[in-house]
Amino acid sequence: MFISQADSYKIPHLRQADDVSGNPKTISYMTGTLAQLITLTSFGNDYLINGTLPMDFYPANTTFQFCNKVEFKQFKKTFFLTKPKEIIVAKNPILWFNYLKIGGCKKLRLYFQPSKDQSLAKDHKLAGMVGGGGSWFIEAIYENYSNGWVNSWEVTRKDDPDNKIWTVNYILAGEKLSILNFQYDQKLIKEKLKQTLTEIEHFAFGHNLKDWGKQFENAKAILDSDNPNEKYYHKDLIAIENYSTIAKQILFSAGSAWVFGGMGSWNDLGFENSDDNELYENLSEQLYSNINEAIISAINSY
């Protein structure tokens, strides 16, 4: 129903392997495309519900730091044109929030749609590839229906001196749809995420993947932290005061446990022993699912 056209390499989340064991040089976080979706949903809700927004939200928020433009568009057919006409409804996120509010939007929600066909490769294996990993969209909820917005990222200033190489378009991909307002039980999600992190941490340490094991260990510790966002890269990811402690714990744990990319990432590993390889794949798929559920559960709680 909703297709994301975001390219994988545009987000600085992939890591290089430190050595042949597969241990990473640096810790990575969720893709920038997803981080921006989370930020738009969180601060958009703050604006829709409370009428507040940081004065320097755009373009100062870190999820926009590599973007030269973030626009919101829809395509409409007219009587005289055979092709849909592109209409810019908002030239930046702040104007989009205002556009939504004037139009009667009540709140924003995040939704993840797994790929329908995963026979050749599972979503977690393709999460760092072009068009892979399933699709995210923002659900704009009105009184009796929802509209769906998807994102499209394109390199338009490859040699920009400030690294603002990306133009991002959010497209109105579905109108007057049934309301989803998807929710997960946060306590259950926390338990599931902790269990998976415990198992995959044990697997990593057991196979001499110490840095990966340390990342999983740190992500698990965040689930019980009083300051779960303290060391997270995007300090301004969400309107922090609007979320409960457990919502912040599962969100920032999920973000810190994100290990899905291309070359040099957790996805790039393989094991000669078939049982080890099967367990690695199963745990990775389980972690990917838990992370997506945790993000939705946290962000959709406000």
Backbone hydrogen bonds, N-H to C=O, Kabsch-Sander energy under -0.5 kcal/mol:
donor,donor_aa,acceptor,acceptor_aa,energy
4,S,2,F,-0.5
5,Q,151,N,-1.6
11,I,8,S,-1.3
13,H,11,I,-2.6
14,L,11,I,-0.8
18,D,23,N,-4.2
19,D,23,N,-0.7
22,G,19,D,-2.0
25,K,16,Q,-1.7
35,A,31,T,-2.4
36,Q,32,G,-2.3
37,L,33,T,-1.6
38,I,34,L,-2.4
39,T,35,A,-2.4
40,L,36,Q,-2.7
41,T,37,L,-2.1
42,S,38,I,-2.7
43,F,39,T,-2.6
44,G,40,L,-1.7
45,N,41,T,-1.9
46,D,42,S,-1.7
47,Y,43,F,-1.9
48,L,44,G,-2.7
49,I,45,N,-2.9
50,N,46,D,-2.1
51,G,46,D,-0.6
51,G,47,Y,-1.2
52,T,46,D,-1.2
57,F,54,P,-1.9
60,A,56,D,-0.7
61,N,57,F,-2.5
64,F,61,N,-2.2
65,Q,62,T,-1.2
67,C,64,F,-2.1
68,N,166,W,-3.1
69,K,166,W,-1.1
71,E,168,V,-2.6
72,F,90,A,-2.7
73,K,170,Y,-3.2
74,Q,87,I,-2.3
76,K,85,K,-2.5
85,K,76,K,-3.9
87,I,74,Q,-3.0
89,V,72,F,-2.2
89,V,87,I,-0.7
90,A,72,F,-1.6
96,W,92,N,-1.9
97,F,93,P,-2.5
98,N,94,I,-1.8
99,Y,95,L,-2.5
100,L,96,W,-2.6
101,K,97,F,-2.3
102,I,98,N,-2.7
103,G,99,Y,-1.6
104,G,101,K,-1.4
105,C,100,L,-2.7
106,K,141,I,-3.4
107,K,141,I,-1.2
109,R,139,E,-2.2
111,Y,137,F,-1.8
113,Q,135,S,-3.6
118,Q,116,K,-0.7
125,K,122,K,-1.0
126,L,122,K,-1.0
126,L,123,D,-0.8
128,G,261,G,-0.6
129,M,126,L,-2.1
131,G,6,A,-1.3
132,G,129,M,-2.0
135,S,113,Q,-2.7
137,F,111,Y,-2.1
138,I,149,W,-2.5
139,E,109,R,-3.7
139,E,137,F,-0.5
140,A,138,I,-0.7
140,A,147,N,-3.2
141,I,107,K,-2.8
141,I,139,E,-0.7
142,Y,145,Y,-3.1
146,S,177,L,-2.2
147,N,140,A,-2.3
148,G,174,G,-2.6
149,W,138,I,-2.4
150,V,171,I,-2.2
152,S,169,N,-2.3
154,E,167,T,-2.0
156,T,154,E,-0.7
156,T,165,I,-2.6
157,R,165,I,-1.6
160,D,157,R,-1.8
163,N,160,D,-1.8
165,I,163,N,-1.8
166,W,66,F,-2.3
167,T,154,E,-3.0
168,V,69,K,-2.9
169,N,152,S,-2.8
170,Y,71,E,-2.7
171,I,150,V,-3.0
171,I,169,N,-0.6
172,L,73,K,-2.4
173,A,148,G,-2.2
173,A,171,I,-1.1
174,G,148,G,-1.2
177,L,146,S,-3.1
186,Q,184,Y,-0.5
189,I,185,D,-2.4
190,K,186,Q,-2.6
191,E,187,K,-2.0
192,K,188,L,-2.5
193,L,189,I,-2.8
194,K,190,K,-2.4
195,Q,191,E,-2.2
196,T,192,K,-2.3
197,L,193,L,-2.6
198,T,194,K,-2.2
199,E,195,Q,-2.1
200,I,196,T,-2.8
201,E,197,L,-2.1
202,H,198,T,-2.0
203,F,199,E,-1.9
204,A,200,I,-2.4
205,F,201,E,-2.6
206,G,202,H,-2.0
207,H,203,F,-0.9
207,H,204,A,-1.0
208,N,205,F,-1.4
209,L,204,A,-2.9
210,K,208,N,-0.8
213,G,209,L,-2.7
214,K,210,K,-2.4
215,Q,211,D,-2.0
216,F,212,W,-2.3
217,E,213,G,-2.4
218,N,214,K,-2.6
219,A,215,Q,-2.4
220,K,216,F,-2.2
221,A,217,E,-1.9
222,I,218,N,-1.5
223,L,219,A,-0.6
223,L,220,K,-1.0
224,D,221,A,-1.6
225,S,222,I,-1.5
230,E,227,N,-1.8
232,Y,229,N,-1.1
235,K,233,Y,-1.4
237,L,234,H,-1.4
240,I,238,I,-1.7
242,N,239,A,-2.2
243,Y,240,I,-1.4
248,K,244,S,-2.1
249,Q,245,T,-2.4
250,I,246,I,-2.4
251,L,247,A,-1.9
252,F,248,K,-2.5
253,S,249,Q,-1.8
254,A,250,I,-2.0
255,G,251,L,-2.4
256,S,252,F,-1.8
257,A,253,S,-1.4
258,W,255,G,-0.9
261,G,259,V,-0.7
265,S,262,G,-1.9
266,W,259,V,-1.2
267,N,259,V,-0.7
268,D,265,S,-1.8
269,L,266,W,-1.5
277,N,273,N,-2.5
278,E,274,S,-2.3
279,L,275,D,-2.3
280,Y,276,D,-2.6
281,E,277,N,-2.2
282,N,278,E,-2.5
283,L,279,L,-2.8
284,S,280,Y,-2.0
285,E,281,E,-2.5
286,Q,282,N,-2.2
287,L,283,L,-2.5
288,Y,284,S,-2.4
289,S,285,E,-2.0
290,N,286,Q,-2.4
291,I,287,L,-2.7
292,N,288,Y,-2.1
293,E,289,S,-2.2
294,A,290,N,-2.5
295,I,291,I,-2.3
296,I,292,N,-2.0
297,S,293,E,-2.8
298,A,294,A,-2.4
299,I,295,I,-2.6
300,N,296,I,-2.5
301,S,298,A,-1.1
302,Y,299,I,-1.1
